[in-house]
Amino acid sequence: MGIESALGEGFFTTKIDALTNWARANAAWPMPMGLACCAIEMMAFAGPRYDASRFGSEVMRFSPRQSDVMIVAGWSTYKMSHAIRRIWDQMPDPKWCIAMGACASTGGMHRCYGVVQGVDNYLPVDAYVSGCPPRPDALLHALMKIQDKIKTEHSVLLDT
């Protein structure tokens, strides 16, 4: 006899967290940080061939207050890292980060004093995309991993 029989046909029951996470996962708007050559592949990711709109991420927002996912594409200098961190801090919570390319992940071939050896030194990275340059479909795979992560989150209100 449960609640389903009392509601009749045309209704379904779910948790508010599951519904919110589903909506949030399918509307993850990227904040592009194209710092080097990986930015060209990030542009292809948004194009018609790879069609990021299938995942709700076709809207590249250049305003941090309207973004959910920061994509750091390319190598980052120490001087630029402060600006990137400031933009990250302006993004509303919850937010996620993708390090795109070998340079964003580990500094790549740039082993010098001015290049940060991985953006995870100043940002909490949720997904890494390997390659130099990485293919756009690899970035789509990272976006799907972020979506899986969003769908499995639970509310902190349940912890009390």
Buried (B, 14 or more C-beta within 10 A) or exposed (E): EEEEEEEEEEEEEEEEBEEEBBEBBBEBBBBBBBBBBBBBBBBBBBEEEBBBEEBBBEBBBEEBEEBBBBBBBBBBBEEBBEEBEEBBEEBEEEBBBBBBBBBBBBBBEBEEEEBBBBBBEBBEBBBBBEBEBBBBEBBBBBBEBBBEBBBEEEEEEEEE
